[in-house]
């Protein structure tokens, strides 16, 4: 089998990987739930390539993400539920319906300020239609204010959206300092759980603390996902400083004590906080 620019070749490859006996043992063991984490991971890899401005890498990561769609479609086909063509049909139908100002005479010449309004209206219609198609026993018995918050979002993003929704009816703090008080309260609860050595309670209280931290980010207009990404990058940068410093001494991480690594970490932190002065000028670079 040879590579191709045609999507049908990728579908054929996926089908071959999932063919009993002759296919790949690992691929054959997978199902929707086991592949789902990889789907999320590949979406993040796409975002990372975009953030780095690496278009070559973006091409590769988009291919990896496309493979995830093909993988799920193949498993759907094996269950006679849907195939890749059904996935394409569904999204093309949706895009045409949600853009009447582009693909239909109705609502033509729609002003850009009204595009989102039309999109949201049609999206709500589609959601109601899906709900009407569900068997009665699957229909929710209670319509919650939070029902519209998508369950498939990253946890940090979904926490932010849940809090925003609740705030629309006044279920919210008015001052970030009140959120800080809640954070301290959650920290105390974690300490108590640690004293009891209750792992389940520790995990639960840690989740409560993270939820409160997202709430603080929301109140100070910070994107928690972006803030954590920045902190991850900072951690990687400072840890690399430790590695380089030890390497210059002819030593490995395993040969260094925690105290030595802490000292190097603080040195890396100090270097980052030191203002850089332009050569021949007292002006600090921005």
C-alpha positions as CSV (number, residue, x, y, z in Angstrom):
1,X,0.0,0.0,0.0
2,X,1.4,3.4,-1.0
3,X,0.9,6.9,0.4
4,X,-1.7,9.1,-1.3
5,X,-3.2,12.6,-1.2
6,X,-6.7,10.9,-1.5
7,X,-8.6,10.5,1.8
8,X,-9.9,7.1,0.6
9,X,-6.3,5.7,1.0
10,X,-6.2,6.7,4.6
11,X,-9.6,5.1,5.1
12,X,-8.3,1.9,3.5
13,X,-5.2,1.9,5.7
14,X,-7.4,2.3,8.8
15,X,-9.7,-0.5,7.7
16,X,-6.6,-2.7,7.1
17,X,-5.3,-2.0,10.6
18,X,-8.7,-3.0,12.1
19,X,-9.1,-6.2,10.0
20,X,-9.2,-9.3,12.4
21,X,-6.2,-11.6,12.2
22,X,-4.2,-9.6,9.6
23,X,-4.6,-6.2,11.2
24,X,-2.6,-4.5,14.0
25,X,-3.2,-6.2,17.4
26,X,-3.0,-2.8,19.2
27,X,-5.5,-1.1,16.8
28,X,-7.9,-4.1,17.1
29,X,-8.0,-3.8,20.9
30,X,-9.2,-0.2,20.8
31,X,-12.7,1.2,21.2
32,X,-14.2,4.7,21.3
33,X,-13.4,5.2,25.0
34,X,-9.7,4.1,24.7
35,X,-9.1,6.2,21.6
36,X,-10.8,9.3,23.1
37,X,-7.7,10.5,25.1
38,X,-5.5,10.3,22.0
39,X,-8.1,12.4,20.1
40,X,-7.8,15.1,22.8
41,X,-4.0,14.8,22.9
42,X,-3.8,15.3,19.1
43,X,-6.0,18.4,19.3
44,X,-3.6,19.9,21.8
45,X,-0.7,19.0,19.6
46,X,-2.4,21.0,16.8
47,X,-2.8,24.0,19.1
48,X,0.9,23.7,20.2
49,X,2.1,23.8,16.6
50,X,0.0,26.9,15.9
51,X,1.3,28.6,19.1
52,X,4.9,27.9,17.9
53,X,4.1,29.1,14.4
54,X,5.6,25.8,13.0
55,X,3.6,25.2,9.8
56,X,5.5,22.0,8.9
57,X,4.6,20.6,12.3
58,X,1.1,21.9,12.0
59,X,0.7,19.9,8.7
60,X,1.8,16.7,10.5
61,X,-0.3,17.3,13.6
62,X,-3.4,18.0,11.5
63,X,-2.8,14.6,9.8
64,X,-2.6,13.0,13.2
65,X,-5.9,14.6,14.2
66,X,-7.5,13.5,10.9
67,X,-6.4,10.0,11.7
68,X,-8.4,10.1,14.9
69,X,-11.5,11.1,13.0
70,X,-10.9,8.2,10.5
71,X,-10.3,5.8,13.5
72,X,-13.6,6.7,15.1
73,X,-15.4,6.5,11.8
74,X,-14.0,3.0,11.1
75,X,-15.2,1.8,14.5
76,X,-18.6,3.3,13.8
77,X,-18.7,1.5,10.5
78,X,-17.9,-1.8,12.2
79,X,-20.9,-1.3,14.4
80,X,-23.1,-0.3,11.4
81,X,-23.7,3.0,13.2
82,X,-22.0,5.4,10.7
83,X,-19.0,5.7,8.4
84,X,-16.6,8.4,7.3
85,X,-19.0,9.5,4.6
86,X,-21.7,10.0,7.2
87,X,-19.4,12.1,9.2
88,X,-18.6,14.3,6.2
89,X,-22.3,14.5,5.3
90,X,-23.2,15.6,8.8
91,X,-20.7,18.4,9.0
92,X,-21.3,19.7,5.4
93,X,-25.1,19.7,6.1
94,X,-24.5,21.6,9.4
95,X,-22.2,24.2,7.8
96,X,-24.6,24.9,5.0
97,X,-27.5,25.2,7.4
98,X,-25.6,27.5,9.7
99,X,-24.5,29.8,6.9
100,X,-27.8,30.8,5.2
101,X,-26.2,34.2,4.3
102,X,-23.6,32.3,2.2
103,X,-25.3,29.3,0.8
104,X,-29.0,30.3,0.5
105,X,-31.0,33.3,-0.6
106,X,-32.7,33.5,2.8
107,X,-30.9,36.0,5.1
108,X,-28.6,36.9,2.2
109,X,-26.2,39.9,2.7
110,X,-26.3,39.3,6.4
111,X,-24.2,41.9,8.4
112,X,-21.1,40.4,10.1
113,X,-22.5,41.6,13.5
114,X,-25.5,39.3,13.0
115,X,-23.6,36.2,11.9
116,X,-23.1,34.9,15.4
117,X,-26.8,35.6,16.3
118,X,-27.9,33.5,13.3
119,X,-25.3,30.7,14.1
120,X,-26.5,30.5,17.7
121,X,-30.2,30.4,16.7
122,X,-29.7,27.6,14.2
123,X,-27.5,25.7,16.7
124,X,-30.3,25.9,19.3
125,X,-32.7,24.6,16.7
126,X,-30.4,21.7,15.9
127,X,-30.0,20.9,19.6
128,X,-33.8,20.8,20.1
129,X,-34.2,18.5,17.1
130,X,-31.6,16.1,18.5
131,X,-33.3,16.1,21.9
132,X,-36.7,15.4,20.2
133,X,-35.1,12.3,18.4
134,X,-34.0,10.7,21.6
135,X,-36.0,7.9,23.1
136,X,-38.3,9.1,26.0
137,X,-36.2,7.3,28.6
138,X,-33.1,9.1,27.5
139,X,-34.7,12.6,27.7
140,X,-33.4,14.6,30.7
141,X,-36.1,15.0,33.4
142,X,-34.7,18.4,34.5
143,X,-33.5,21.2,32.3
144,X,-30.6,22.8,34.1
145,X,-29.1,26.2,33.4
146,X,-25.7,24.4,33.0
147,X,-27.0,21.9,30.5
148,X,-25.6,23.9,27.6
149,X,-22.0,23.6,28.8
150,X,-20.4,21.0,26.7
151,X,-19.1,18.0,28.6
152,X,-16.3,17.2,26.1
153,X,-14.3,20.4,26.9
154,X,-11.0,20.3,28.8
155,X,-11.7,20.4,32.5
156,X,-10.2,23.9,33.0
157,X,-12.2,25.4,30.2
158,X,-15.4,23.7,31.3
159,X,-15.0,24.8,34.9
160,X,-14.7,28.4,33.6
161,X,-17.9,28.0,31.5
162,X,-19.8,26.4,34.3
163,X,-18.9,29.3,36.6
164,X,-19.8,31.9,33.9
165,X,-23.2,30.3,33.4
166,X,-23.9,30.3,37.2
167,X,-22.8,33.9,37.4
168,X,-25.6,35.0,35.0
169,X,-28.1,34.4,37.7
170,X,-26.0,36.0,40.5
171,X,-24.4,32.8,41.9
172,X,-21.0,34.3,42.1
173,X,-18.6,36.4,44.3
174,X,-18.3,40.1,43.7
175,X,-14.6,40.4,44.7
176,X,-11.6,38.3,43.8
177,X,-10.5,38.5,47.4
178,X,-13.6,36.5,48.4
179,X,-12.3,33.8,46.0
180,X,-8.9,33.9,47.7
181,X,-10.7,33.2,51.0
182,X,-12.3,30.2,49.3
183,X,-8.9,29.0,48.0
184,X,-7.5,29.2,51.6
185,X,-10.5,27.3,52.8
186,X,-9.9,24.5,50.2
187,X,-6.2,24.4,51.2
188,X,-7.2,23.8,54.8
189,X,-9.6,21.0,53.8
190,X,-6.8,19.3,51.9
191,X,-4.6,19.6,55.0
192,X,-7.3,17.9,57.0
193,X,-7.7,15.2,54.4
194,X,-3.9,14.6,54.4
195,X,-4.0,14.2,58.2
196,X,-6.7,11.5,57.8
197,X,-4.7,9.9,54.9
198,X,-7.9,9.6,52.9
199,X,-6.8,9.4,49.3
200,X,-10.3,9.7,47.8
201,X,-11.0,12.8,50.0
202,X,-7.6,14.3,49.1
203,X,-8.4,13.9,45.4
204,X,-11.8,15.4,45.8
205,X,-10.5,18.4,47.8
206,X,-7.7,18.9,45.3
207,X,-10.4,19.1,42.6
208,X,-12.2,21.7,44.7
209,X,-9.1,23.7,45.0
210,X,-8.5,23.7,41.3
211,X,-12.1,24.7,40.6
212,X,-11.6,27.7,43.0
213,X,-8.3,28.6,41.2
214,X,-10.2,28.7,37.9
215,X,-12.7,31.0,39.6
216,X,-10.0,33.3,40.6
217,X,-8.6,33.4,37.1
218,X,-12.1,34.2,35.8
219,X,-12.4,37.1,38.2
220,X,-9.1,38.6,37.2
221,X,-9.8,38.1,33.5
222,X,-7.1,35.5,33.0
223,X,-7.6,32.4,30.8
224,X,-6.7,29.5,33.1
225,X,-5.7,27.2,30.2
226,X,-3.3,29.9,28.8
227,X,-2.0,30.7,32.3
228,X,-1.2,27.1,33.0
229,X,0.5,26.7,29.6
230,X,2.7,29.7,30.4
231,X,3.6,28.2,33.7
232,X,4.4,24.9,32.1
233,X,6.7,26.7,29.7
234,X,8.3,28.5,32.6
235,X,8.9,25.3,34.5
236,X,10.5,23.6,31.5
237,X,12.7,26.7,31.0
238,X,13.9,26.7,34.6
239,X,14.4,23.0,34.8
240,X,16.5,23.1,31.6
241,X,18.7,25.7,33.4
242,X,19.3,23.2,36.2
243,X,20.2,20.5,33.7
244,X,22.6,22.8,31.8
245,X,24.2,24.1,35.0
246,X,24.8,20.5,36.3
247,X,26.1,19.4,32.9
248,X,28.6,22.2,33.0
249,X,29.8,20.8,36.3
250,X,30.1,17.3,34.7
251,X,27.2,16.0,36.9
252,X,23.8,14.5,36.3
253,X,20.5,15.3,37.8
254,X,20.7,12.0,39.8
255,X,24.0,13.1,41.4
256,X,22.6,16.4,42.6
257,X,20.8,16.9,45.9
258,X,17.3,18.5,46.1
259,X,19.0,21.5,47.9
260,X,21.4,21.9,45.0
261,X,18.6,21.7,42.5
262,X,16.6,24.2,44.5
263,X,19.5,26.6,44.5
264,X,19.9,26.4,40.8
265,X,16.1,26.8,40.3
266,X,16.3,30.1,42.3
267,X,19.3,31.1,40.2
268,X,17.2,30.5,37.0
269,X,14.4,32.5,38.5
270,X,16.7,35.3,39.4
271,X,18.1,35.4,35.9
272,X,14.6,35.7,34.5
273,X,13.8,38.6,36.8
274,X,17.0,40.5,36.0
275,X,16.3,43.3,33.6
276,X,18.2,43.1,30.3
277,X,20.0,46.4,29.4
278,X,20.6,47.3,25.8
279,X,24.3,47.6,24.9
280,X,25.4,51.2,25.1
281,X,22.1,52.4,26.6
282,X,20.3,52.5,29.9
283,X,17.0,51.7,28.3
284,X,15.5,48.4,29.5
285,X,14.3,46.1,26.7
286,X,10.7,45.5,26.7
